[in-house]
Amino acid sequence: MKSKKWSLLVLVFTVFILIEGLCYLSLFLLDKIFNVRYDPNVSTLSGEQKSRLRKFLNQKKGERTKQDSVLGWINTGELNSAGMRDNREYDKVPAPSTIRISAFGDSFTYGADVKLRDTWEKQLSLLDPSIEVLNYGAGGYGLDQAFLLYLRVGTEYSPNIVFIGYMSENIARNVNVFRAFYTSLYRNVIFTKPRFKVRDGELILIENPLSTLKDYEQFLLNDREILPRLGENDYHYQTDYHRGTFDFLRSVRFVKIFWRYFVIKVLNPIFNIDGMYSEKSEAYDVTLKIFDAFYSKALENGALPVILIFPDINDQWRSRDNKMRRYTPLINYFRSKGYRFIDTLGALEPYESRYTVDELVENWGHYSPLGNRIIAEYIYSHLKNWGLLNPAKLKEEIKAERRFLDSDFH
């Protein structure tokens, strides 16, 4: 009887060792081949985050970004008095012969990793002396924050055209509250952000959960209690796995990684397995509703909205592999609504045989001076072909667009 029990124990132990060995090998291959590794959700602030929080609470100056109670954060540094990325000031109202454009969006709108003169905004202005581009781009923004910033300052300088900048990855930011939940690339970010939800077809704002210095003081002291509360409205927190007691076992780690992959690719994806936008996702629904509100508000304020789609580095590689644009559903939606948009991947595609991706981008996939120039020329050609560089024609286009939008909504 004892020998049978020992045999059974040995069998169970052997199977256990085999499973652990296979899972260890699987984790090793996932890491080496697919760059996927055990990375549980944030349960406490890192040492670097705590250090940054202390600096922020001590009101240290010279930081690249600073906290904003509504938007989450705003840029500091190379800005004019109105908060634009610029080295000049502007009159509140443009000259009659000037086409003034205000641009809102993330770091691809801001022009990260290049000098001011090399941003697509400045290069666009150089192509035609009648064009002024006011750069309101802010690093790390989602479309939600760009829209909220527009609501705050969008009419101050009376733009004729409003560029709604959208980098293709922004869809995932629109269901995020704390960047560290989203990806390890943002693990040192300390500020939270607002987000929108859709309820009964209406866009509802979920306000920035940490909006005051006192909130951040509590965050520093009680991060373990506050982080789960931040995760209540965060898609990435809800779909991620958390560190557990038995995570030292490779089998447990493998199961958690596999389950998360199944959730974010099959059960509740933002991007499908083939990389395309999931039209059934909350993120897609929220993104469409923000575009609707942004586009409508710009027109209501007397400016012509133009959506600018910026491809990230993954989109450029997909294009070179002859794969469909992952944001194709978004393009189809814009066409169905009659929205005016410019997909700037179309600017880069003709140069794929001439330049490598590395020549067109800088860090984080931001465009190089060359990439910015190509995009500026592409945007300019669209504005010219649409007749938007003629002030009189532009006014007529704005009126026509408003009539069309009104008829569409009613």
Secondary structure per residue as TSV (DSSP state, phi and psi in degrees):
chain	resnum	aa	ss	phi	psi
A	1	M	-	360.0	-44.3
A	2	K	H	-62.4	-38.5
A	3	S	H	-64.9	-35.4
A	4	K	H	-66.5	-42.4
A	5	K	H	-63.0	-42.2
A	6	W	H	-65.1	-39.6
A	7	S	H	-62.7	-40.9
A	8	L	H	-65.9	-41.9
A	9	L	H	-62.4	-42.2
A	10	V	H	-63.6	-40.3
A	11	L	H	-63.6	-46.9
A	12	V	H	-61.6	-43.6
A	13	F	H	-64.5	-39.3
A	14	T	H	-65.0	-44.3
A	15	V	H	-62.2	-41.7
A	16	F	H	-60.4	-46.0
A	17	I	H	-63.0	-40.3
A	18	L	H	-64.2	-44.5
A	19	I	H	-62.9	-45.6
A	20	E	H	-62.9	-38.6
A	21	G	H	-65.2	-44.0
A	22	L	H	-64.3	-40.1
A	23	C	H	-68.2	-36.6
A	24	Y	H	-62.1	-44.4
A	25	L	H	-65.0	-41.5
A	26	S	H	-62.5	-42.9
A	27	L	H	-64.1	-38.6
A	28	F	H	-63.2	-44.0
A	29	L	H	-68.9	-39.4
A	30	L	H	-59.5	-39.9
A	31	D	H	-68.4	-49.0
A	32	K	H	-73.2	-38.3
A	33	I	H	-91.7	-43.8
A	34	F	H	-111.2	1.1
A	35	N	-	57.7	33.8
A	36	V	-	-108.6	124.8
A	37	R	-	-138.7	165.9
A	38	Y	-	-62.2	117.7
A	39	D	-	-149.4	78.3
A	40	P	-	-64.8	159.0
A	41	N	-	-62.4	157.9
A	42	V	-	-65.8	125.1
A	43	S	-	-116.5	-12.5
A	44	T	S	-153.6	155.0
A	45	L	-	-70.9	143.6
A	46	S	-	-75.1	167.3
A	47	G	H	-59.9	-39.1
A	48	E	H	-66.4	-41.5
A	49	Q	H	-63.0	-42.6
A	50	K	H	-64.2	-39.1
A	51	S	H	-62.8	-43.2
A	52	R	H	-66.4	-37.1
A	53	L	H	-64.1	-41.8
A	54	R	H	-62.4	-42.5
A	55	K	H	-61.8	-43.0
A	56	F	H	-62.6	-44.8
A	57	L	H	-68.5	-25.5
A	58	N	T	-85.0	3.4
A	59	Q	T	58.3	43.4
A	60	K	-	-67.4	138.6
A	61	K	S	-95.9	167.0
A	62	G	-	91.8	1.8
A	63	E	-	-71.5	152.1
A	64	R	S	-73.1	-26.6
A	65	T	E	-133.7	158.4
A	66	K	E	-136.7	158.1
A	67	Q	E	-71.6	145.4
A	68	D	E	-132.0	129.4
A	69	S	T	-61.7	-32.1
A	70	V	T	-95.4	-50.0
A	71	L	T	-84.1	-18.7
A	72	G	E	105.4	-57.1
A	73	W	E	-158.6	161.0
A	74	I	E	-138.6	160.0
A	75	N	E	-72.3	154.6
A	76	T	-	-129.9	171.0
A	77	G	S	109.8	-117.2
A	78	E	S	-78.6	66.4
A	79	L	-	-129.1	153.3
A	80	N	-	-87.1	-175.2
A	81	S	T	-66.5	-19.4
A	82	A	T	-92.4	2.7
A	83	G	S	85.7	7.9
A	84	M	-	-84.2	152.6
A	85	R	S	-78.1	100.0
A	86	D	-	-166.6	158.8
A	87	N	S	-109.6	16.5
A	88	R	S	-140.3	161.3
A	89	E	-	-102.5	158.1
A	90	Y	-	-124.9	148.1
A	91	D	-	-69.2	152.2
A	92	K	S	-62.1	-32.8
A	93	V	S	-120.6	128.9
A	94	P	-	-70.9	157.5
A	95	A	-	-63.5	151.2
A	96	P	T	-56.1	-29.3
A	97	S	T	-89.5	0.0
A	98	T	-	-96.5	138.6
A	99	I	E	-99.3	105.0
A	100	R	E	-96.8	128.4
A	101	I	E	-120.8	130.2
A	102	S	E	-106.4	134.2
A	103	A	E	-116.4	125.0
A	104	F	E	-119.9	144.1
A	105	G	-	161.7	-159.8
A	106	D	S	-96.7	-151.1
A	107	S	H	-66.5	-22.0
A	108	F	H	-73.8	-24.8
A	109	T	H	-83.0	-42.1
A	110	Y	H	-59.5	-37.1
A	111	G	T	90.0	45.6
A	112	A	T	-62.0	147.4
A	113	D	T	73.2	7.3
A	114	V	S	-131.3	159.2
A	115	K	-	-69.3	159.1
A	116	L	G	-52.3	-44.6
A	117	R	G	-65.6	-18.5
A	118	D	G	-97.0	-1.3
A	119	T	S	-67.9	155.9
A	120	W	H	-65.4	-28.1
A	121	E	H	-63.2	-49.5
A	122	K	H	-66.8	-37.7
A	123	Q	H	-69.5	-33.2
A	124	L	H	-65.0	-42.2
A	125	S	H	-62.1	-33.6
A	126	L	H	-71.5	-22.3
A	127	L	H	-73.4	-22.4
A	128	D	-	-153.1	119.5
A	129	P	T	-64.6	-14.1
A	130	S	T	-83.4	-7.2
A	131	I	E	-98.2	131.8
A	132	E	E	-120.4	130.9
A	133	V	E	-119.5	117.3
A	134	L	E	-93.5	117.0
A	135	N	E	-94.3	104.0
A	136	Y	-	-103.2	16.3
A	137	G	-	-62.7	148.3
A	138	A	-	-140.5	131.0
A	139	G	T	-58.2	133.6
A	140	G	T	82.6	-0.6
A	141	Y	-	-69.8	149.7
A	142	G	-	-93.1	173.4
A	143	L	H	-61.2	-30.6
A	144	D	H	-62.4	-47.9
A	145	Q	H	-67.1	-37.9
A	146	A	H	-60.8	-40.9
A	147	F	H	-65.8	-43.3
A	148	L	H	-65.1	-35.9
A	149	L	H	-66.3	-39.8
A	150	Y	H	-60.1	-43.3
A	151	L	H	-60.5	-29.3
A	152	R	H	-79.2	-44.8
A	153	V	H	-126.2	0.2
A	154	G	T	-60.6	-24.8
A	155	T	T	-104.4	-2.9
A	156	E	T	-60.8	-35.2
A	157	Y	T	-114.3	21.5
A	158	S	-	47.6	60.1
A	159	P	-	-71.0	149.3
A	160	N	S	-83.8	-32.9
A	161	I	E	-131.1	141.7
A	162	V	E	-116.5	118.2
A	163	F	E	-85.7	123.5
A	164	I	E	-99.4	94.9
A	165	G	E	-77.8	134.6
A	166	Y	E	-144.8	111.5
A	167	M	E	-86.9	139.5
A	168	S	T	-57.2	-25.4
A	169	E	T	-79.7	-11.8
A	170	N	H	-57.1	-24.1
A	171	I	H	-55.1	-36.3
A	172	A	H	-75.6	-25.0
A	173	R	H	-75.4	-23.2
A	174	N	T	-74.3	-7.7
A	175	V	T	-120.6	27.0
A	176	N	-	-117.1	145.0
A	177	V	S	-115.3	-38.7
A	178	F	B	-129.6	115.8
A	179	R	H	-55.5	-32.2
A	180	A	H	-64.2	-20.8
A	181	F	H	-73.2	-25.5
A	182	Y	H	-77.3	-53.4
A	183	T	-	-157.0	153.3
A	184	S	G	-64.5	-18.0
A	185	L	G	-63.6	-22.3
A	186	Y	G	-110.0	20.8
A	187	R	T	-65.5	-17.0
A	188	N	T	-98.9	2.6
A	189	V	-	-72.1	140.0
A	190	I	-	-114.5	-16.4
A	191	F	-	-93.1	147.7
A	192	T	B	-95.7	172.0
A	193	K	-	-140.3	160.9
A	194	P	-	-78.6	169.4
A	195	R	E	-154.6	164.6
A	196	F	E	-105.7	151.7
A	197	K	E	-125.5	161.4
A	198	V	E	-110.7	121.2
A	199	R	E	-127.1	122.1
A	200	D	T	53.6	38.7
A	201	G	T	79.8	0.4
A	202	E	E	-108.0	146.7
A	203	L	E	-83.5	121.5
A	204	I	E	-118.6	130.6
A	205	L	E	-85.5	126.7
A	206	I	E	-98.4	108.2
A	207	E	-	-65.7	157.1
A	208	N	-	-53.5	119.1
A	209	P	S	-71.2	-27.0
A	210	L	-	-116.9	99.4
A	211	S	-	-116.6	-7.7
A	212	T	S	-127.2	165.5
A	213	L	H	-60.7	-37.7
A	214	K	H	-62.9	-38.6
A	215	D	H	-58.8	-42.7
A	216	Y	H	-75.5	-28.1
A	217	E	H	-63.3	-43.3
A	218	Q	H	-66.8	-36.2
A	219	F	H	-60.3	-43.4
A	220	L	H	-64.4	-37.1
A	221	L	H	-84.2	-32.2
A	222	N	-	-129.3	47.5
A	223	D	H	-61.5	-36.9
A	224	R	H	-64.8	-32.0
A	225	E	H	-83.8	-34.4
A	226	I	H	-80.8	-35.2
A	227	L	H	-56.2	-46.2
A	228	P	H	-60.8	-32.6
A	229	R	H	-68.1	-38.2
A	230	L	H	-64.5	-30.7
A	231	G	G	-77.9	-8.9
A	232	E	G	-62.5	-31.3
A	233	N	G	-112.9	20.5
A	234	D	-	-113.4	115.0
A	235	Y	H	-55.1	-43.6
A	236	H	H	-68.7	-35.2
A	237	Y	H	-67.8	-43.2
A	238	Q	H	-68.2	-29.1
A	239	T	H	-97.3	-4.0
A	240	D	S	-91.6	167.9
A	241	Y	-	-100.8	160.5
A	242	H	-	-119.1	155.5
A	243	R	-	-64.9	135.5
A	244	G	-	-130.2	172.6
A	245	T	T	-61.1	-36.4
A	246	F	T	-101.1	19.1
A	247	D	T	-71.2	-8.2
A	248	F	T	-68.1	-20.9
A	249	L	S	-77.9	130.1
A	250	R	H	-65.3	-29.7
A	251	S	H	-66.6	-40.0
A	252	V	H	-65.5	-42.9
A	253	R	H	-62.4	-42.6
A	254	F	H	-63.6	-43.8
A	255	V	H	-62.3	-41.4
A	256	K	H	-65.1	-43.6
A	257	I	H	-63.6	-44.2
A	258	F	H	-63.7	-43.6
A	259	W	H	-64.8	-41.6
A	260	R	H	-62.6	-42.1
A	261	Y	H	-59.7	-42.7
A	262	F	H	-63.7	-40.3
A	263	V	I	-66.2	-49.7
A	264	I	I	-81.3	-11.1
A	265	K	I	-111.4	-21.0
A	266	V	I	-122.5	-55.5
A	267	L	I	-76.2	-43.8
A	268	N	S	-146.2	63.4
A	269	P	-	-86.5	148.8
A	270	I	S	-89.6	-43.1
A	271	F	B	-114.8	131.6
A	272	N	-	-70.3	174.6
A	273	I	T	-57.4	-34.0
A	274	D	T	-82.4	4.3
A	275	G	S	90.8	-8.1
A	276	M	-	-76.8	153.3
A	277	Y	B	-56.8	138.1
A	278	S	-	-88.6	115.4
A	279	E	T	-72.5	-10.6
A	280	K	T	-94.4	-1.8
A	281	S	S	-80.9	154.3
A	282	E	H	-60.9	-40.1
A	283	A	H	-59.6	-41.6
A	284	Y	H	-66.5	-43.5
A	285	D	H	-62.8	-46.2
A	286	V	H	-61.5	-43.3
A	287	T	H	-61.7	-43.7
A	288	L	H	-60.4	-43.9
A	289	K	H	-66.4	-35.6
A	290	I	H	-66.6	-42.6
A	291	F	H	-59.4	-44.6
A	292	D	H	-57.7	-47.9
A	293	A	H	-67.2	-41.9
A	294	F	H	-63.6	-49.6
A	295	Y	H	-61.7	-45.7
A	296	S	H	-65.1	-41.3
A	297	K	H	-66.9	-40.6
A	298	A	H	-61.0	-43.7
A	299	L	H	-65.4	-41.9
A	300	E	H	-58.6	-34.1
A	301	N	T	-85.1	4.8
A	302	G	T	90.2	14.8
A	303	A	-	-116.4	158.4
A	304	L	E	-92.4	116.2
A	305	P	E	-79.6	139.0
A	306	V	E	-133.8	120.1
A	307	I	E	-82.8	129.5
A	308	L	E	-109.8	118.2
A	309	I	E	-96.3	123.0
A	310	F	E	-107.1	120.9
A	311	P	-	-75.5	140.2
A	312	D	-	-86.9	-175.9
A	313	I	H	-64.8	-32.1
A	314	N	H	-64.8	-38.5
A	315	D	H	-64.0	-37.5
A	316	Q	H	-66.0	-41.1
A	317	W	H	-67.1	-40.1
A	318	R	H	-59.8	-42.1
A	319	S	H	-61.7	-41.9
A	320	R	H	-69.3	-21.5
A	321	D	T	-94.3	10.9
A	322	N	T	59.5	35.9
A	323	K	-	-96.6	154.0
A	324	M	-	-64.9	145.4
A	325	R	-	-56.8	130.3
A	326	R	T	-69.7	-20.6
A	327	Y	T	-97.3	20.6
A	328	T	H	-53.8	-40.7
A	329	P	H	-58.4	-34.4
A	330	L	H	-67.9	-42.6
A	331	I	H	-61.1	-43.5
A	332	N	H	-62.0	-37.0
A	333	Y	H	-65.8	-45.0
A	334	F	H	-58.5	-42.4
A	335	R	H	-64.8	-40.1
A	336	S	H	-66.0	-28.7
A	337	K	H	-91.3	-9.6
A	338	G	T	76.8	22.2
A	339	Y	-	-75.3	142.7
A	340	R	-	-84.7	124.8
A	341	F	E	-145.8	158.0
A	342	I	E	-129.0	116.5
A	343	D	E	-90.8	104.4
A	344	T	T	-76.0	-3.8
A	345	L	H	-62.5	-29.8
A	346	G	H	-63.6	-22.7
A	347	A	H	-74.6	-37.3
A	348	L	H	-84.8	-29.0
A	349	E	G	-56.2	-42.8
A	350	P	G	-64.1	-14.9
A	351	Y	G	-101.2	6.5
A	352	E	T	-65.0	-30.2
A	353	S	T	-83.2	-15.4
A	354	R	T	-96.9	-35.4
A	355	Y	S	-125.5	148.1
A	356	T	-	-79.4	164.7
A	357	V	H	-59.6	-39.3
A	358	D	H	-62.9	-25.0
A	359	E	H	-79.7	-19.7
A	360	L	H	-96.8	-13.0
A	361	V	B	-129.6	162.1
A	362	E	-	-113.7	-147.0
A	363	N	G	-63.6	147.2
A	364	W	G	59.9	16.5
A	365	G	G	82.4	1.6
A	366	H	-	-62.8	150.9
A	367	Y	B	-74.1	142.6
A	368	S	-	-74.1	171.5
A	369	P	H	-53.3	-38.7
A	370	L	H	-64.5	-47.8
A	371	G	H	-60.8	-41.3
A	372	N	H	-62.9	-39.5
A	373	R	H	-64.6	-44.3
A	374	I	H	-61.4	-42.5
A	375	I	H	-67.6	-40.7
A	376	A	H	-60.0	-43.7
A	377	E	H	-64.4	-36.5
A	378	Y	H	-68.0	-44.2
A	379	I	H	-63.0	-42.9
A	380	Y	H	-60.3	-42.4
A	381	S	H	-63.0	-36.8
A	382	H	H	-67.4	-45.9
A	383	L	H	-59.4	-41.0
A	384	K	H	-68.3	-44.7
A	385	N	H	-65.9	-30.9
A	386	W	T	-80.8	-6.7
A	387	G	T	75.8	22.3
A	388	L	T	-86.8	-1.3
A	389	L	T	-91.6	0.4
A	390	N	S	-101.9	114.2
A	391	P	H	-54.1	-40.8
A	392	A	H	-66.6	-45.0
A	393	K	H	-64.1	-37.8
A	394	L	H	-61.7	-42.7
A	395	K	H	-60.2	-40.6
A	396	E	H	-66.3	-38.7
A	397	E	H	-64.7	-39.2
A	398	I	H	-63.6	-44.9
A	399	K	H	-61.5	-44.2
A	400	A	H	-64.3	-40.6
A	401	E	H	-65.9	-39.3
A	402	R	H	-66.2	-40.3
A	403	R	H	-63.8	-41.8
A	404	F	H	-64.1	-44.1
A	405	L	H	-66.4	-41.3
A	406	D	H	-59.7	-42.3
A	407	S	H	-68.4	-32.0
A	408	D	H	-68.4	-38.7
A	409	F	H	-80.9	-22.3
A	410	H	-	-113.0	360.0
